[in-house]
Amino acid sequence: MTGDRKWATGAGVVAAIGAAAGARWVWRHQDELMLRPPLNEWTFTHMSLLLPTETVPRAARPSVLPRAPRPLDFTYEWDGARRTVADLHARTRTTGFAVVHRGRLVHEEYPGRFAGPDRRFQLFSLTKSVTSALVGIALEEGAIGSTDDKAVGYCPQLAGSAFDGPTIDDLLHMSSGAGGVEDYEDPDAPVNRLMRAVAGQGGTVLEAVRSVPPHSAPGTWFNYSTLDTQVLGWVLEAATGRTLAQYAAERLWGPIGAESDAYYALSRGLPRTAVGGGSFNAGVRDLARFGLMMARGGRWDGEQVVPRAWVERGRGAGLPHLETGALGEGYPEHYGYANQWWTLGGERRAFTGLGIYGQALWIDPEADAVVVKASAWPVADDPALDGETAAALTALVDHLAADA
């Protein structure tokens, strides 16, 4: 019995040491684990439990989003087979989905395990398109003088960095000439240095932005970079004297009659800062409202919320290096880029906001259609999942457009 007790005690010590080592490993890799299945479905609807936040309050009088439910009896072709919307959700890990046609909510569902109408979804880089809308409003109001203004004129803390030179227009078109490849798998990529700073795992957000070198002359070459939009967010805050959350509440969320609070996730370290290129969290229905406002030329309930000309900028910049299929190696040929939106070209000139892990706000003004898709892909960027999503949403909007 004595030997058995010693063995049991020893085994218990080994188990305790193993558990402690495992706990330390989990702690060191917590951010990575929270972004992978099966945890990421929970993470993407509970960011407010993981990072500090600033609320974007819902409208005092929420607007009515009329409903006219109908089945989505369309199919799309992918990988040699005809597929349905149910296939799309299963294959691309949809968590929240809504379709607006002719101003009415015709379809809404939440396949995600933690999803629902009351959930706010982490939109990742779809945030960039929200930031763009706010910049357009600030320009119309005169808070920002011109898109030709240099960013450093509003953000003197960037003097001497690679962002000391690019204009606001350069930043809007992801053509700042600063930074590196947005490679989510490379630990030293600028976007990952930025995210570590946000998570409080090394340096400040400002230090991460200042750390990147120039790579080309501003305005000449497309290079998708969350740091460009981070600087845009700082320009907006400096110009308006408001935080992104405050300005979004006053100029966007309130005017469109949002029914639920949204929020920006903030950096853990001081000074707290919102990630203007990736930290907005909102409900599916309110994102549909935002999309519908953009589809209607920036108007909502008779009010011009975003200038019409600014909406048009998001449908195509008219610059050769930003045209559909011309963005360069590493970017899908079905996209162009303009004004913090991905453009789709073609006769209808549809455009979309996109976020990693499968977030999309698909807007086709000519078809009078908007599609919201929240997802929880297993990896940040997957060309096959993106390609299938684009094929499916194109087919869906074509189906709606053909409906007399």
Buried (B, 14 or more C-beta within 10 A) or exposed (E): EEEEEEEEEEEEEEEEEEEEEEEEEEEEEBBEBBBBEEEBBBBBBBBBEBBBBBBBBBBEEBBEBEEEEEEBEBBBEBEEEEBBBEBBBEBBBBBBBBBBBEEBBBBBBBBBEBBEEEBBBBBBBBBBBBBBBBBBBBBBEEBBEEBEBBBBBBBEEBEEBBBBBBBBBBBBBBBBBBBBBBBBEEEEBBBBBBBBBBBBBEBBBBEBBBBBEBBEEBBEBBBBBBBBBBBBBBBBBBBBEBBBBBBBBBBBBBBBBBBBBBBBBBBBBEEBBBBBBBBBBBBBBBBBBBBBBBBBBBBBEEEBBBBEEBBBBBBBBEBEBBBBEBBEEEBEEBBBBBBBBBBBBEEBBBBBBBBBBBBBBBBBBEBBBBBBBBBBBBBBBBEEBBBBBBBBBBBBBBBBBEEE
